[in-house]
């Protein structure tokens, strides 16, 4: 039997929220909220917009056209709907339970905003956006987009009517996820009913963390509350979760990318020279056109 994965720390929700555009009211857990980048690679950023009612709006709120290069953006919808457009001609709408996974790679423009019908009626909006690093060999890969609807994800049914685990990426107890990734990553959207008990193994070499999106749970014998982030050490493999109330958890793990990280705004490369090149490419229009 695998030993329990050691809990390094449990981080509370950051004290201050920030606005990304006018449509995302987020708490940044990392890198700004907590300096844990080396302990959570290949994940670069986690922004969480807890349930918030933006109210009805005829003009959809969101983030207007902006560039990215050198990594991937992953948006997970829990409440409300998010629309996406990019300069490669991709577009899509994700609804609660869906995920959009954009590989910026060699450079792209995109915009994200509240889907127009949702905007008109208003209501609670809840989402997570992650930035996922790419290894040096893949940083210039051709940009592309994966629309991962809930019904395409692998499904693991927790015993005794305990709930369901939607496998976005990687593998969970033999069930494979839908996303194609450049490094070894597990991403689970876990929805547990009160009284559920679920266990699974994560490689000791993986960096790993769990966000309590809704509700609280006991994780490897530690009590974790709503909106806390559980960060694990690279010791042990087994994770056991006991849900003392109905809860939603986002489980992230991945093989760390042990390469230099140089970030300047929406560009994440390995050297300062590559950052200067990204800025020049953006300014010269090489990332395409998006209105």
C-alpha positions in Angstrom: 0.0 0.0 0.0 1.4 3.4 -1.0 2.2 5.8 1.8 0.1 9.0 2.2 1.3 12.0 0.3 2.8 14.4 2.8 0.9 17.7 3.1 3.4 20.6 2.9 1.0 23.4 3.8 -2.6 24.6 3.5 -2.9 28.1 2.1 -5.9 30.2 2.8 -7.6 32.2 0.0 -5.6 35.4 -0.7 -6.9 38.4 1.2 -7.5 40.6 -1.9 -9.2 40.0 -5.2 -8.3 41.7 -8.5 -10.2 42.3 -11.7 -9.0 40.8 -14.9 -10.7 42.9 -17.5 -14.2 43.7 -16.2 -15.5 40.1 -16.2 -13.2 38.1 -13.9 -13.1 38.9 -10.2 -10.2 36.7 -9.2 -8.1 35.7 -6.3 -4.6 34.9 -7.5 -3.2 31.9 -5.5 0.1 31.9 -7.4 2.4 33.3 -8.5 1.4 36.6 -6.8 -0.5 35.3 -3.8 2.0 32.7 -2.8 5.6 32.2 -4.0 5.4 28.5 -4.6 6.3 28.3 -8.3 9.1 25.8 -7.8 6.7 23.6 -5.8 3.8 23.6 -8.3 5.6 23.5 -11.7 4.4 22.9 -14.5 1.5 25.1 -13.3 2.5 28.8 -13.5 -0.7 30.6 -12.3 -4.0 29.9 -10.6 -6.7 32.5 -10.7 -10.0 31.6 -9.0 -13.2 33.6 -9.4 -15.5 32.3 -6.6 -19.2 32.5 -7.3 -20.1 36.1 -7.9 -23.2 37.6 -9.4 -22.1 40.2 -12.0 -25.7 41.1 -12.8 -27.3 41.3 -16.3 -25.4 43.2 -19.0 -26.1 43.9 -22.7 -22.4 44.2 -23.3 -20.6 41.0 -22.3 -18.0 41.5 -19.7 -14.5 39.9 -20.0 -11.0 40.4 -21.2 -10.4 42.0 -24.6 -7.8 41.0 -27.2 -4.4 40.2 -25.7 -1.3 38.1 -26.6 0.3 35.0 -25.2 3.4 33.0 -26.0 5.3 30.0 -24.5 2.6 28.3 -22.4 -1.0 27.2 -22.2 -4.2 28.7 -20.7 -6.8 26.5 -19.2 -10.3 27.8 -18.2 -12.6 25.7 -16.1 -16.3 26.8 -15.8 -18.2 26.0 -12.7 -21.1 28.5 -13.0 -22.0 30.7 -15.9 -20.6 30.4 -19.5 -17.4 31.7 -21.1 -16.8 32.4 -24.8 -13.4 32.3 -26.5 -12.1 33.7 -29.8 -8.5 33.6 -31.0 -6.3 34.8 -34.0 -6.1 31.2 -35.3 -9.8 31.2 -36.0 -10.8 29.1 -33.1 -13.9 29.9 -31.1 -16.1 28.2 -28.5 -18.4 28.5 -25.5 -17.9 26.5 -22.4 -20.7 25.9 -19.9 -20.6 24.7 -16.3 -18.4 21.5 -16.1 -16.6 22.3 -19.4 -13.0 23.2 -20.0 -11.2 25.2 -22.7 -7.5 24.5 -23.2 -5.6 26.9 -25.4 -1.9 26.2 -26.4 -0.4 29.6 -27.1 2.9 28.0 -28.1 4.7 30.2 -30.7 2.3 33.1 -30.2 -1.5 33.9 -30.4 -4.0 36.6 -29.7 -7.2 35.7 -27.8 -10.1 37.1 -25.9 -12.5 35.6 -23.3 -15.7 37.0 -22.0 -19.1 36.1 -20.6 -21.2 34.3 -23.2 -23.8 36.8 -24.5 -27.0 35.0 -23.5 -25.6 34.5 -19.9 -24.6 38.1 -19.9 -28.2 39.2 -20.7 -29.7 37.3 -17.9 -26.9 37.6 -15.4 -26.4 35.2 -12.5 -23.6 33.6 -10.5 -20.3 33.2 -12.3 -17.5 30.9 -11.1 -14.4 29.8 -12.8 -10.7 28.9 -12.6 -8.0 29.9 -15.0 -4.7 28.1 -15.0 -1.5 28.8 -16.9 0.5 25.7 -17.7 4.1 25.9 -18.7 5.5 24.3 -21.9 9.0 22.8 -22.0 11.6 24.6 -24.1 11.3 22.1 -26.9 7.6 22.8 -27.3 7.4 26.6 -26.6 7.3 27.4 -30.3 4.7 24.7 -31.2 1.8 25.9 -33.5 -1.0 27.4 -31.4 -4.1 25.4 -31.1 -7.3 25.0 -29.0 -9.1 22.1 -27.3 -12.8 22.5 -26.3 -13.3 19.8 -23.7 -17.0 19.5 -22.9 -18.0 17.6 -19.7 -19.4 14.7 -21.7 -16.0 14.1 -23.3 -14.1 13.7 -20.0 -13.4 10.4 -18.4 -15.8 9.7 -15.6 -15.0 7.9 -12.4 -18.0 7.1 -10.2 -17.2 7.2 -6.5 -18.6 4.2 -4.6 -21.7 4.3 -2.4 -23.2 7.2 -4.4 -20.2 9.3 -3.4 -20.1 11.5 -6.5 -18.1 11.7 -9.6 -14.6 12.6 -10.7 -14.3 14.2 -14.1 -10.9 13.4 -15.5 -9.8 16.5 -17.6 -6.3 15.3 -18.1 -4.1 12.4 -17.2 -5.5 9.3 -15.5 -7.6 8.6 -12.4 -7.8 5.1 -11.1 -7.6 3.7 -14.6 -9.9 6.3 -16.2 -8.2 8.5 -18.8 -8.8 12.2 -19.4 -9.6 14.0 -22.6 -6.9 16.7 -22.8 -3.8 16.3 -24.8 -0.8 17.6 -22.8 2.9 18.2 -23.6 4.1 17.0 -20.2 2.7 14.5 -17.7 -0.3 16.2 -16.0 -3.3 15.1 -14.0 -6.3 17.4 -13.7 -9.5 16.3 -11.9 -12.8 18.1 -11.4 -14.0 16.2 -8.4 -17.6 16.6 -7.2 -18.3 14.7 -4.0 -21.4 14.1 -1.9 -21.5 14.3 1.8 -19.9 11.2 3.4 -17.9 10.2 0.3 -14.5 8.7 0.6 -12.2 8.5 -2.4 -8.5 7.6 -2.7 -6.0 7.6 -5.5 -2.3 7.7 -6.1 -0.2 10.6 -7.5 3.5 9.9 -8.3 5.9 11.1 -5.6 7.8 13.0 -8.3 4.8 15.0 -9.2 4.1 18.5 -7.8 0.5 18.4 -6.5 -2.1 20.7 -5.1 -5.9 20.7 -4.5 -8.2 23.8 -4.5 -11.4 23.5 -2.4 -13.7 25.2 -4.9 -16.8 24.6 -2.8 -17.2 23.1 0.6 -14.6 21.5 2.8 -13.1 18.0 3.3 -10.5 16.0 5.2 -7.5 15.4 3.0 -4.9 13.0 4.2 -6.0 13.5 7.8 -5.9 17.3 7.5 -9.0 19.5 7.6 -9.3 21.8 4.5 -11.9 24.5 4.3 -13.7 26.1 1.3 -11.3 28.1 -0.9 -8.2 26.8 0.7 -5.3 25.3 -1.4 -3.6 22.2 -0.2 0.0 22.0 -1.3 1.7 18.6 -1.1 5.4 17.7 -0.7 7.1 15.3 -3.0 6.8 12.5 -0.4 4.4 9.6 -0.6 1.8 8.9 -3.2 -1.6 8.2 -1.8 -4.3 10.9 -1.4 -7.5 10.1 0.6 -10.3 12.6 0.7 -13.3 12.4 3.0 -16.1 14.7 2.3 -17.9 15.8 5.4 -20.2 18.0 3.3 -21.0 18.3 -0.4 -17.9 19.7 -2.1 -16.1 20.5 -5.3 -12.4 20.1 -5.6 -9.8 20.8 -8.4 -6.9 18.4 -8.2 -3.7 19.3 -10.0 -0.5 17.3 -10.4 2.3 17.3 -12.9 5.9 16.3 -13.5 7.9 19.5 -12.9 9.6 21.3 -15.8 13.1 21.9 -14.4 14.0 24.7 -16.8 14.5 28.5 -16.3 11.3 30.5 -16.3 11.4 34.1 -17.5 8.0 35.8 -17.5 7.0 39.2 -18.8 3.3 39.8 -18.6 1.6 37.4 -21.1 4.9 35.8 -22.3 6.7 32.9 -20.5 10.0 31.8 -22.0 13.4 30.5 -20.9 15.6 33.6 -21.5 15.3 37.4 -21.5 16.3 37.4 -25.2 13.3 35.2 -26.0 11.1 37.6 -24.1 12.4 40.5 -26.3 11.7 38.4 -29.4 8.2 37.7 -28.2 7.5 41.5 -27.7 8.9 42.3 -31.2 6.8 39.5 -32.8 3.7 40.8 -31.1 4.4 44.4 -32.1 5.1 43.4 -35.7 1.8 41.5 -36.0 3.2 38.0 -36.2 0.6 36.7 -33.7 -2.2 37.3 -36.3 -5.2 39.6 -36.2 -8.3 39.5 -33.9 -10.9 42.1 -33.7 
